[in-house]
Amino acid sequence: MTINDRQDEIIEEFSGFDDWMDKYQLLIDLGNEQEPLPEQYKTESNLIDGCQSRVWLQADYEDGRVKFRAESDALIVKGIVALLIRVLNDATPQEILDADLYFIDQIGLKEHLSPTRSNGLLAMVKQMRLYALAFKAKA
């Protein structure tokens, strides 16, 4: 499944809800379904700068693909990072760097986040792309 296929799937899921309270609930549910990040990865170096809440992002490079794992201490943010992982996980570094993350606008996420959460979302995307860039350079 491609990055765009995954984005389209998410857009489809969110289109089933008209009310943003329901969409927030879906985000919270997605965050709660995510595997907890092992304690050894909850380090200062894995914390994402620019997020109001604490978000840890772990990236590993296996068989030419980037594997992401993350956790946050805030429910909505945990859901947001779960969406990003769902879209970008198991892609090649180049696919991640080339990805146009249109689902963020299409589900209305950016416009329904506070400015600080919106900055946090951008910081998460930036960090995921930086990992991809680093893995690409190493390969």
N, CA, C and O atoms as a GROMACS GRO file, in nm:
protein
  556
    1MET      N    1   0.084  -0.119   0.000
    1MET     CA    2   0.000   0.000   0.000
    1MET      C    3   0.089   0.126   0.000
    1MET      O    4   0.183   0.135   0.078
    2THR      N    5   0.058   0.219  -0.087
    2THR     CA    6   0.140   0.340  -0.098
    2THR      C    7   0.100   0.443   0.008
    2THR      O    8  -0.002   0.430   0.075
    3ILE      N    9   0.184   0.544   0.022
    3ILE     CA   10   0.154   0.654   0.114
    3ILE      C   11   0.022   0.719   0.077
    3ILE      O   12  -0.059   0.749   0.164
    4ASN      N   13  -0.002   0.740  -0.052
    4ASN     CA   14  -0.128   0.803  -0.094
    4ASN      C   15  -0.248   0.712  -0.068
    4ASN      O   16  -0.355   0.761  -0.034
    5ASP      N   17  -0.231   0.580  -0.084
    5ASP     CA   18  -0.340   0.487  -0.052
    5ASP      C   19  -0.378   0.500   0.096
    5ASP      O   20  -0.496   0.502   0.131
    6ARG      N   21  -0.277   0.509   0.180
    6ARG     CA   22  -0.302   0.520   0.325
    6ARG      C   23  -0.371   0.653   0.357
    6ARG      O   24  -0.461   0.659   0.441
    7GLN      N   25  -0.327   0.760   0.290
    7GLN     CA   26  -0.389   0.890   0.312
    7GLN      C   27  -0.537   0.887   0.270
    7GLN      O   28  -0.623   0.938   0.341
    8ASP      N   29  -0.564   0.824   0.155
    8ASP     CA   30  -0.702   0.816   0.105
    8ASP      C   31  -0.790   0.736   0.202
    8ASP      O   32  -0.907   0.768   0.222
    9GLU      N   33  -0.732   0.633   0.261
    9GLU     CA   34  -0.804   0.552   0.360
    9GLU      C   35  -0.842   0.637   0.482
    9GLU      O   36  -0.954   0.629   0.532
   10ILE      N   37  -0.749   0.718   0.528
   10ILE     CA   38  -0.774   0.806   0.644
   10ILE      C   39  -0.880   0.910   0.610
   10ILE      O   40  -0.969   0.937   0.690
   11ILE      N   41  -0.871   0.969   0.491
   11ILE     CA   42  -0.970   1.068   0.447
   11ILE      C   43  -1.108   1.005   0.446
   11ILE      O   44  -1.206   1.067   0.489
   12GLU      N   45  -1.116   0.882   0.398
   12GLU     CA   46  -1.243   0.808   0.394
   12GLU      C   47  -1.298   0.787   0.536
   12GLU      O   48  -1.417   0.808   0.560
   13GLU      N   49  -1.211   0.745   0.627
   13GLU     CA   50  -1.254   0.724   0.767
   13GLU      C   51  -1.310   0.852   0.828
   13GLU      O   52  -1.415   0.850   0.891
   14PHE      N   53  -1.238   0.961   0.810
   14PHE     CA   54  -1.279   1.088   0.871
   14PHE      C   55  -1.402   1.148   0.804
   14PHE      O   56  -1.476   1.224   0.866
   15SER      N   57  -1.424   1.114   0.676
   15SER     CA   58  -1.539   1.172   0.605
   15SER      C   59  -1.671   1.118   0.659
   15SER      O   60  -1.777   1.175   0.633
   16GLY      N   61  -1.666   1.009   0.734
   16GLY     CA   62  -1.786   0.952   0.795
   16GLY      C   63  -1.839   1.036   0.911
   16GLY      O   64  -1.948   1.007   0.961
   17PHE      N   65  -1.766   1.136   0.952
   17PHE     CA   66  -1.806   1.221   1.066
   17PHE      C   67  -1.821   1.366   1.021
   17PHE      O   68  -1.733   1.420   0.954
   18ASP      N   69  -1.932   1.428   1.059
   18ASP     CA   70  -1.954   1.569   1.029
   18ASP      C   71  -1.908   1.657   1.144
   18ASP      O   72  -1.858   1.768   1.124
   19ASP      N   73  -1.925   1.607   1.264
   19ASP     CA   74  -1.897   1.683   1.384
   19ASP      C   75  -1.751   1.666   1.426
   19ASP      O   76  -1.699   1.554   1.429
   20TRP      N   77  -1.685   1.778   1.456
   20TRP     CA   78  -1.544   1.768   1.494
   20TRP      C   79  -1.522   1.699   1.627
   20TRP      O   80  -1.414   1.645   1.651
   21MET      N   81  -1.622   1.699   1.714
   21MET     CA   82  -1.606   1.626   1.841
   21MET      C   83  -1.590   1.476   1.812
   21MET      O   84  -1.514   1.407   1.879
   22ASP      N   85  -1.663   1.427   1.712
   22ASP     CA   86  -1.651   1.286   1.672
   22ASP      C   87  -1.513   1.259   1.611
   22ASP      O   88  -1.454   1.152   1.633
   23LYS      N   89  -1.463   1.355   1.534
   23LYS     CA   90  -1.331   1.338   1.474
   23LYS      C   91  -1.222   1.339   1.582
   23LYS      O   92  -1.125   1.263   1.574
   24TYR      N   93  -1.239   1.425   1.682
   24TYR     CA   94  -1.143   1.424   1.794
   24TYR      C   95  -1.146   1.289   1.865
   24TYR      O   96  -1.042   1.236   1.904
   25GLN      N   97  -1.267   1.235   1.882
   25GLN     CA   98  -1.280   1.105   1.948
   25GLN      C   99  -1.209   0.996   1.867
   25GLN      O  100  -1.144   0.909   1.923
   26LEU      N  101  -1.222   1.003   1.734
   26LEU     CA  102  -1.154   0.908   1.647
   26LEU      C  103  -1.002   0.921   1.664
   26LEU      O  104  -0.931   0.821   1.671
   27LEU      N  105  -0.953   1.044   1.671
   27LEU     CA  106  -0.809   1.067   1.693
   27LEU      C  107  -0.765   1.005   1.825
   27LEU      O  108  -0.662   0.938   1.832
   28ILE      N  109  -0.843   1.028   1.930
   28ILE     CA  110  -0.810   0.973   2.062
   28ILE      C  111  -0.808   0.820   2.056
   28ILE      O  112  -0.718   0.756   2.111
   29ASP      N  113  -0.908   0.763   1.990
   29ASP     CA  114  -0.913   0.616   1.977
   29ASP      C  115  -0.792   0.563   1.902
   29ASP      O  116  -0.733   0.462   1.941
   30LEU      N  117  -0.754   0.631   1.794
   30LEU     CA  118  -0.637   0.588   1.717
   30LEU      C  119  -0.511   0.593   1.803
   30LEU      O  120  -0.426   0.504   1.796
   31GLY      N  121  -0.498   0.698   1.882
   31GLY     CA  122  -0.383   0.710   1.971
   31GLY      C  123  -0.380   0.601   2.075
   31GLY      O  124  -0.273   0.549   2.108
   32ASN      N  125  -0.497   0.567   2.128
   32ASN     CA  126  -0.505   0.462   2.231
   32ASN      C  127  -0.478   0.322   2.175
   32ASN      O  128  -0.435   0.233   2.249
   33GLU      N  129  -0.503   0.304   2.046
   33GLU     CA  130  -0.479   0.173   1.983
   33GLU      C  131  -0.331   0.149   1.955
   33GLU      O  132  -0.288   0.035   1.933
   34GLN      N  133  -0.254   0.256   1.955
   34GLN     CA  134  -0.112   0.246   1.923
   34GLN      C  135  -0.036   0.173   2.033
   34GLN      O  136  -0.064   0.188   2.152
   35GLU      N  137   0.060   0.092   1.990
   35GLU     CA  138   0.147   0.022   2.085
   35GLU      C  139   0.222   0.125   2.169
   35GLU      O  140   0.273   0.223   2.114
   36PRO      N  141   0.229   0.106   2.301
   36PRO     CA  142   0.309   0.200   2.381
   36PRO      C  143   0.456   0.193   2.341
   36PRO      O  144   0.508   0.087   2.305
   37LEU      N  145   0.522   0.306   2.348
   37LEU     CA  146   0.664   0.313   2.314
   37LEU      C  147   0.744   0.256   2.432
   37LEU      O  148   0.724   0.298   2.546
   38PRO      N  149   0.833   0.160   2.406
   38PRO     CA  150   0.914   0.106   2.515
   38PRO      C  151   0.990   0.219   2.587
   38PRO      O  152   1.036   0.315   2.524
   39GLU      N  153   1.004   0.205   2.717
   39GLU     CA  154   1.066   0.308   2.801
   39GLU      C  155   1.205   0.349   2.753
   39GLU      O  156   1.242   0.465   2.765
   40GLN      N  157   1.283   0.254   2.698
   40GLN     CA  158   1.420   0.286   2.655
   40GLN      C  159   1.424   0.391   2.546
   40GLN      O  160   1.528   0.453   2.524
   41TYR      N  161   1.309   0.412   2.475
   41TYR     CA  162   1.306   0.512   2.368
   41TYR      C  163   1.252   0.647   2.414
   41TYR      O  164   1.251   0.744   2.338
   42LYS      N  165   1.208   0.654   2.538
   42LYS     CA  166   1.158   0.782   2.591
   42LYS      C  167   1.275   0.862   2.646
   42LYS      O  168   1.289   0.882   2.767
   43THR      N  169   1.358   0.906   2.552
   43THR     CA  170   1.480   0.978   2.588
   43THR      C  171   1.470   1.122   2.541
   43THR      O  172   1.385   1.158   2.460
   44GLU      N  173   1.557   1.202   2.594
   44GLU     CA  174   1.565   1.344   2.556
   44GLU      C  175   1.589   1.358   2.406
   44GLU      O  176   1.530   1.445   2.341
   45SER      N  177   1.675   1.273   2.351
   45SER     CA  178   1.709   1.282   2.208
   45SER      C  179   1.591   1.244   2.118
   45SER      O  180   1.588   1.283   2.001
   46ASN      N  181   1.495   1.169   2.169
   46ASN     CA  182   1.377   1.132   2.090
   46ASN      C  183   1.260   1.228   2.108
   46ASN      O  184   1.158   1.216   2.040
   47LEU      N  185   1.274   1.324   2.198
   47LEU     CA  186   1.167   1.424   2.216
   47LEU      C  187   1.166   1.519   2.096
   47LEU      O  188   1.272   1.561   2.049
   48ILE      N  189   1.048   1.552   2.048
   48ILE     CA  190   1.037   1.642   1.934
   48ILE      C  191   1.030   1.786   1.983
   48ILE      O  192   0.944   1.821   2.064
   49ASP      N  193   1.122   1.868   1.934
   49ASP     CA  194   1.121   2.011   1.965
   49ASP      C  195   1.005   2.077   1.894
   49ASP      O  196   0.975   2.044   1.779
   50GLY      N  197   0.940   2.170   1.959
   50GLY     CA  198   0.833   2.245   1.894
   50GLY      C  199   0.695   2.194   1.929
   50GLY      O  200   0.595   2.251   1.884
   51CYS      N  201   0.688   2.089   2.007
   51CYS     CA  202   0.558   2.038   2.050
   51CYS      C  203   0.530   2.088   2.192
   51CYS      O  204   0.618   2.086   2.278
   52GLN      N  205   0.406   2.132   2.215
   52GLN     CA  206   0.367   2.179   2.347
   52GLN      C  207   0.366   2.063   2.446
   52GLN      O  208   0.414   2.076   2.558
   53SER      N  209   0.312   1.949   2.402
   53SER     CA  210   0.314   1.830   2.486
   53SER      C  211   0.440   1.750   2.454
   53SER      O  212   0.513   1.781   2.359
   54ARG      N  213   0.463   1.650   2.533
   54ARG     CA  214   0.583   1.569   2.510
   54ARG      C  215   0.552   1.461   2.407
   54ARG      O  216   0.457   1.384   2.423
   55VAL      N  217   0.634   1.456   2.302
   55VAL     CA  218   0.619   1.356   2.197
   55VAL      C  219   0.756   1.293   2.173
   55VAL      O  220   0.853   1.362   2.142
   56TRP      N  221   0.760   1.162   2.188
   56TRP     CA  222   0.884   1.089   2.159
   56TRP      C  223   0.866   1.017   2.027
   56TRP      O  224   0.763   0.952   2.005
   57LEU      N  225   0.965   1.027   1.939
   57LEU     CA  226   0.960   0.960   1.810
   57LEU      C  227   1.086   0.878   1.792
   57LEU      O  228   1.197   0.930   1.798
   58GLN      N  229   1.068   0.749   1.769
   58GLN     CA  230   1.178   0.658   1.745
   58GLN      C  231   1.170   0.613   1.600
   58GLN      O  232   1.064   0.572   1.553
   59ALA      N  233   1.281   0.620   1.529
   59ALA     CA  234   1.285   0.574   1.389
   59ALA      C  235   1.398   0.474   1.374
   59ALA      O  236   1.509   0.495   1.423
   60ASP      N  237   1.368   0.366   1.306
   60ASP     CA  238   1.468   0.264   1.276
   60ASP      C  239   1.468   0.238   1.126
   60ASP      O  240   1.366   0.256   1.058
   61TYR      N  241   1.582   0.197   1.075
   61TYR     CA  242   1.597   0.172   0.933
   61TYR      C  243   1.620   0.023   0.914
   61TYR      O  244   1.724  -0.030   0.952
   62GLU      N  245   1.522  -0.045   0.853
   62GLU     CA  246   1.533  -0.190   0.834
   62GLU      C  247   1.497  -0.225   0.690
   62GLU      O  248   1.391  -0.186   0.641
   63ASP      N  249   1.584  -0.297   0.624
   63ASP     CA  250   1.559  -0.344   0.487
   63ASP      C  251   1.518  -0.232   0.392
   63ASP      O  252   1.429  -0.250   0.308
   64GLY      N  253   1.583  -0.116   0.405
   64GLY     CA  254   1.556  -0.006   0.314
   64GLY      C  255   1.429   0.072   0.345
   64GLY      O  256   1.388   0.157   0.266
   65ARG      N  257   1.368   0.044   0.458
   65ARG     CA  258   1.243   0.112   0.495
   65ARG      C  259   1.254   0.171   0.635
   65ARG      O  260   1.326   0.120   0.720
   66VAL      N  261   1.180   0.279   0.656
   66VAL     CA  262   1.184   0.347   0.786
   66VAL      C  263   1.067   0.297   0.871
   66VAL      O  264   0.952   0.294   0.826
   67LYS      N  265   1.099   0.257   0.993
   67LYS     CA  266   0.997   0.210   1.088
   67LYS      C  267   0.987   0.314   1.200
   67LYS      O  268   1.085   0.343   1.269
   68PHE      N  269   0.868   0.370   1.216
   68PHE     CA  270   0.846   0.471   1.318
   68PHE      C  271   0.766   0.414   1.434
   68PHE      O  272   0.679   0.329   1.417
   69ARG      N  273   0.800   0.462   1.553
   69ARG     CA  274   0.720   0.436   1.673
   69ARG      C  275   0.720   0.565   1.752
   69ARG      O  276   0.818   0.639   1.752
   70ALA      N  277   0.608   0.592   1.819
   70ALA     CA  278   0.600   0.718   1.892
   70ALA      C  279   0.501   0.708   2.006
   70ALA      O  280   0.421   0.615   2.015
   71GLU      N  281   0.509   0.807   2.093
   71GLU     CA  282   0.413   0.818   2.202
   71GLU      C  283   0.409   0.964   2.247
   71GLU      O  284   0.506   1.038   2.233
   72SER      N  285   0.294   1.001   2.301
   72SER     CA  286   0.279   1.136   2.355
   72SER      C  287   0.204   1.128   2.486
   72SER      O  288   0.132   1.031   2.512
   73ASP      N  289   0.223   1.230   2.569
   73ASP     CA  290   0.150   1.234   2.695
   73ASP      C  291   0.016   1.306   2.680
   73ASP      O  292  -0.057   1.322   2.779
   74ALA      N  293  -0.019   1.350   2.558
   74ALA     CA  294  -0.147   1.416   2.533
   74ALA      C  295  -0.229   1.331   2.437
   74ALA      O  296  -0.178   1.286   2.334
   75LEU      N  297  -0.356   1.308   2.468
   75LEU     CA  298  -0.440   1.216   2.391
   75LEU      C  299  -0.455   1.254   2.244
   75LEU      O  300  -0.437   1.170   2.156
   76ILE      N  301  -0.489   1.380   2.217
   76ILE     CA  302  -0.509   1.423   2.077
   76ILE      C  303  -0.377   1.411   2.000
   76ILE      O  304  -0.375   1.364   1.887
   77VAL      N  305  -0.269   1.454   2.062
   77VAL     CA  306  -0.137   1.450   1.997
   77VAL      C  307  -0.097   1.305   1.969
   77VAL      O  308  -0.037   1.276   1.866
   78LYS      N  309  -0.129   1.217   2.061
   78LYS     CA  310  -0.101   1.074   2.042
   78LYS      C  311  -0.174   1.024   1.917
   78LYS      O  312  -0.120   0.943   1.841
   79GLY      N  313  -0.296   1.072   1.897
   79GLY     CA  314  -0.373   1.035   1.778
   79GLY      C  315  -0.314   1.092   1.651
   79GLY      O  316  -0.310   1.026   1.547
   80ILE      N  317  -0.267   1.217   1.659
   80ILE     CA  318  -0.207   1.282   1.542
   80ILE      C  319  -0.081   1.208   1.499
   80ILE      O  320  -0.061   1.180   1.381
   81VAL      N  321   0.004   1.175   1.596
   81VAL     CA  322   0.128   1.106   1.562
   81VAL      C  323   0.096   0.964   1.513
   81VAL      O  324   0.169   0.910   1.430
   82ALA      N  325  -0.011   0.903   1.564
   82ALA     CA  326  -0.053   0.771   1.516
   82ALA      C  327  -0.093   0.779   1.368
   82ALA      O  328  -0.062   0.688   1.291
   83LEU      N  329  -0.161   0.887   1.329
   83LEU     CA  330  -0.198   0.906   1.188
   83LEU      C  331  -0.074   0.922   1.101
   83LEU      O  332  -0.063   0.860   0.995
   84LEU      N  333   0.020   1.004   1.147
   84LEU     CA  334   0.143   1.025   1.070
   84LEU      C  335   0.220   0.894   1.052
   84LEU      O  336   0.273   0.865   0.945
   85ILE      N  337   0.226   0.816   1.158
   85ILE     CA  338   0.296   0.688   1.151
   85ILE      C  339   0.223   0.595   1.054
   85ILE      O  340   0.285   0.526   0.973
   86ARG      N  341   0.092   0.594   1.063
   86ARG     CA  342   0.014   0.508   0.973
   86ARG      C  343   0.043   0.542   0.826
   86ARG      O  344   0.049   0.452   0.742
   87VAL      N  345   0.060   0.669   0.797
   87VAL     CA  346   0.085   0.712   0.659
   87VAL      C  347   0.230   0.686   0.616
   87VAL      O  348   0.254   0.639   0.505
   88LEU      N  349   0.326   0.717   0.703
   88LEU     CA  350   0.467   0.715   0.662
   88LEU      C  351   0.546   0.589   0.702
   88LEU      O  352   0.655   0.566   0.650
   89ASN      N  353   0.491   0.511   0.793
   89ASN     CA  354   0.564   0.394   0.841
   89ASN      C  355   0.589   0.293   0.729
   89ASN      O  356   0.504   0.272   0.642
   90ASP      N  357   0.705   0.232   0.731
   90ASP     CA  358   0.739   0.125   0.640
   90ASP      C  359   0.756   0.173   0.495
   90ASP      O  360   0.747   0.094   0.401
   91ALA      N  361   0.781   0.303   0.479
   91ALA     CA  362   0.809   0.359   0.346
   91ALA      C  363   0.960   0.376   0.333
   91ALA      O  364   1.032   0.374   0.432
   92THR      N  365   1.005   0.394   0.211
   92THR     CA  366   1.148   0.419   0.190
   92THR      C  367   1.175   0.566   0.226
   92THR      O  368   1.083   0.648   0.225
   93PRO      N  369   1.300   0.599   0.257
   93PRO     CA  370   1.332   0.739   0.285
   93PRO      C  371   1.288   0.832   0.172
   93PRO      O  372   1.235   0.940   0.198
   94GLN      N  373   1.310   0.791   0.047
   94GLN     CA  374   1.274   0.876  -0.067
   94GLN      C  375   1.123   0.898  -0.074
   94GLN      O  376   1.077   1.008  -0.102
   95GLU      N  377   1.045   0.792  -0.049
   95GLU     CA  378   0.898   0.805  -0.050
   95GLU      C  379   0.853   0.904   0.056
   95GLU      O  380   0.762   0.984   0.032
   96ILE      N  381   0.916   0.899   0.173
   96ILE     CA  382   0.881   0.992   0.281
   96ILE      C  383   0.915   1.135   0.241
   96ILE      O  384   0.836   1.227   0.262
   97LEU      N  385   1.033   1.153   0.183
   97LEU     CA  386   1.076   1.288   0.141
   97LEU      C  387   0.989   1.343   0.029
   97LEU      O  388   0.966   1.464   0.023
   98ASP      N  389   0.940   1.257  -0.058
   98ASP     CA  390   0.857   1.300  -0.171
   98ASP      C  391   0.709   1.315  -0.136
   98ASP      O  392   0.633   1.372  -0.214
   99ALA      N  393   0.669   1.264  -0.021
   99ALA     CA  394   0.526   1.258   0.013
   99ALA      C  395   0.464   1.397   0.029
   99ALA      O  396   0.519   1.484   0.096
  100ASP      N  397   0.349   1.413  -0.034
  100ASP     CA  398   0.267   1.532  -0.014
  100ASP      C  399   0.159   1.488   0.085
  100ASP      O  400   0.070   1.412   0.049
  101LEU      N  401   0.167   1.536   0.206
  101LEU     CA  402   0.074   1.490   0.310
  101LEU      C  403  -0.058   1.567   0.302
  101LEU      O  404  -0.092   1.646   0.391
  102TYR      N  405  -0.131   1.543   0.194
  102TYR     CA  406  -0.256   1.615   0.168
  102TYR      C  407  -0.369   1.578   0.263
  102TYR      O  408  -0.464   1.654   0.277
  103PHE      N  409  -0.360   1.462   0.328
  103PHE     CA  410  -0.468   1.421   0.417
  103PHE      C  411  -0.487   1.519   0.533
  103PHE      O  412  -0.598   1.533   0.584
  104ILE      N  413  -0.380   1.586   0.575
  104ILE     CA  414  -0.387   1.679   0.688
  104ILE      C  415  -0.488   1.789   0.660
  104ILE      O  416  -0.571   1.823   0.745
  105ASP      N  417  -0.481   1.846   0.539
  105ASP     CA  418  -0.577   1.950   0.501
  105ASP      C  419  -0.714   1.891   0.469
  105ASP      O  420  -0.817   1.948   0.505
  106GLN      N  421  -0.714   1.777   0.401
  106GLN     CA  422  -0.841   1.720   0.355
  106GLN      C  423  -0.933   1.675   0.468
  106GLN      O  424  -1.055   1.679   0.454
  107ILE      N  425  -0.875   1.631   0.580
  107ILE     CA  426  -0.963   1.593   0.692
  107ILE      C  427  -0.990   1.713   0.783
  107ILE      O  428  -1.064   1.702   0.881
  108GLY      N  429  -0.930   1.828   0.750
  108GLY     CA  430  -0.955   1.950   0.826
  108GLY      C  431  -0.876   1.959   0.955
  108GLY      O  432  -0.911   2.036   1.045
  109LEU      N  433  -0.770   1.879   0.964
  109LEU     CA  434  -0.694   1.872   1.088
  109LEU      C  435  -0.630   2.006   1.125
  109LEU      O  436  -0.643   2.053   1.237
  110LYS      N  437  -0.560   2.065   1.028
  110LYS     CA  438  -0.488   2.189   1.058
  110LYS      C  439  -0.580   2.299   1.109
  110LYS      O  440  -0.547   2.369   1.205
  111GLU      N  441  -0.695   2.314   1.045
  111GLU     CA  442  -0.786   2.424   1.083
  111GLU      C  443  -0.856   2.400   1.216
  111GLU      O  444  -0.911   2.494   1.274
  112HIS      N  445  -0.855   2.277   1.266
  112HIS     CA  446  -0.922   2.248   1.393
  112HIS      C  447  -0.824   2.228   1.509
  112HIS      O  448  -0.864   2.188   1.618
  113LEU      N  449  -0.698   2.258   1.483
  113LEU     CA  450  -0.598   2.249   1.591
  113LEU      C  451  -0.564   2.389   1.639
  113LEU      O  452  -0.569   2.486   1.562
  114SER      N  453  -0.530   2.399   1.766
  114SER     CA  454  -0.483   2.527   1.817
  114SER      C  455  -0.350   2.558   1.749
  114SER      O  456  -0.283   2.468   1.698
  115PRO      N  457  -0.310   2.687   1.749
  115PRO     CA  458  -0.181   2.721   1.685
  115PRO      C  459  -0.063   2.641   1.742
  115PRO      O  460   0.027   2.603   1.667
  116THR      N  461  -0.063   2.616   1.871
  116THR     CA  462   0.050   2.540   1.928
  116THR      C  463   0.047   2.395   1.883
  116THR      O  464   0.152   2.336   1.857
  117ARG      N  465  -0.072   2.335   1.872
  117ARG     CA  466  -0.083   2.196   1.824
  117ARG      C  467  -0.045   2.190   1.676
  117ARG      O  468   0.019   2.095   1.631
  118SER      N  469  -0.085   2.293   1.602
  118SER     CA  470  -0.053   2.298   1.459
  118SER      C  471   0.099   2.304   1.440
  118SER      O  472   0.154   2.237   1.353
  119ASN      N  473   0.166   2.385   1.522
  119ASN     CA  474   0.313   2.391   1.520
  119ASN      C  475   0.372   2.256   1.555
  119ASN      O  476   0.471   2.214   1.495
  120GLY      N  477   0.312   2.189   1.652
  120GLY     CA  478   0.358   2.056   1.692
  120GLY      C  479   0.346   1.955   1.579
  120GLY      O  480   0.434   1.872   1.558
  121LEU      N  481   0.234   1.962   1.507
  121LEU     CA  482   0.212   1.874   1.391
  121LEU      C  483   0.322   1.896   1.288
  121LEU      O  484   0.379   1.800   1.236
  122LEU      N  485   0.351   2.021   1.258
  122LEU     CA  486   0.458   2.053   1.162
  122LEU      C  487   0.593   2.003   1.212
  122LEU      O  488   0.675   1.954   1.134
  123ALA      N  489   0.616   2.015   1.343
  123ALA     CA  490   0.742   1.968   1.402
  123ALA      C  491   0.755   1.816   1.388
  123ALA      O  492   0.864   1.764   1.362
  124MET      N  493   0.643   1.744   1.406
  124MET     CA  494   0.645   1.597   1.392
  124MET      C  495   0.678   1.557   1.248
  124MET      O  496   0.761   1.470   1.224
  125VAL      N  497   0.612   1.622   1.153
  125VAL     CA  498   0.637   1.593   1.010
  125VAL      C  499   0.782   1.624   0.976
  125VAL      O  500   0.849   1.545   0.909
  126LYS      N  501   0.831   1.738   1.023
  126LYS     CA  502   0.970   1.778   0.997
  126LYS      C  503   1.068   1.675   1.052
  126LYS      O  504   1.164   1.638   0.985
  127GLN      N  505   1.042   1.628   1.175
  127GLN     CA  506   1.132   1.530   1.237
  127GLN      C  507   1.131   1.398   1.159
  127GLN      O  508   1.236   1.335   1.141
  128MET      N  509   1.014   1.356   1.113
  128MET     CA  510   1.004   1.231   1.036
  128MET      C  511   1.082   1.244   0.904
  128MET      O  512   1.148   1.151   0.860
  129ARG      N  513   1.072   1.362   0.843
  129ARG     CA  514   1.146   1.385   0.718
  129ARG      C  515   1.297   1.391   0.744
  129ARG      O  516   1.376   1.345   0.661
  130LEU      N  517   1.336   1.448   0.858
  130LEU     CA  518   1.479   1.454   0.892
  130LEU      C  519   1.536   1.313   0.911
  130LEU      O  520   1.648   1.284   0.867
  131TYR      N  521   1.459   1.226   0.976
  131TYR     CA  522   1.503   1.086   0.990
  131TYR      C  523   1.519   1.023   0.852
  131TYR      O  524   1.619   0.956   0.826
  132ALA      N  525   1.422   1.046   0.764
  132ALA     CA  526   1.427   0.989   0.629
  132ALA      C  527   1.552   1.039   0.555
  132ALA      O  528   1.620   0.962   0.488
  133LEU      N  529   1.579   1.169   0.569
  133LEU     CA  530   1.696   1.228   0.504
  133LEU      C  531   1.826   1.165   0.557
  133LEU      O  532   1.917   1.134   0.480
  134ALA      N  533   1.831   1.148   0.688
  134ALA     CA  534   1.950   1.087   0.749
  134ALA      C  535   1.970   0.944   0.702
  134ALA      O  536   2.082   0.903   0.670
  135PHE      N  537   1.861   0.866   0.699
  135PHE     CA  538   1.872   0.727   0.655
  135PHE      C  539   1.909   0.719   0.507
  135PHE      O  540   1.984   0.630   0.467
  136LYS      N  541   1.858   0.811   0.427
  136LYS     CA  542   1.889   0.814   0.284
  136LYS      C  543   2.037   0.843   0.264
  136LYS      O  544   2.103   0.781   0.181
  137ALA      N  545   2.090   0.938   0.343
  137ALA     CA  546   2.231   0.975   0.333
  137ALA      C  547   2.322   0.858   0.372
  137ALA      O  548   2.430   0.839   0.315
  138LYS      N  549   2.277   0.780   0.471
  138LYS     CA  550   2.357   0.665   0.517
  138LYS      C  551   2.358   0.552   0.416
  138LYS      O  552   2.458   0.481   0.403
  139ALA      N  553   2.248   0.534   0.347
  139ALA     CA  554   2.230   0.418   0.258
  139ALA      C  555   2.326   0.418   0.140
  139ALA      O  556   2.323   0.326   0.057
   0.00000   0.00000   0.00000
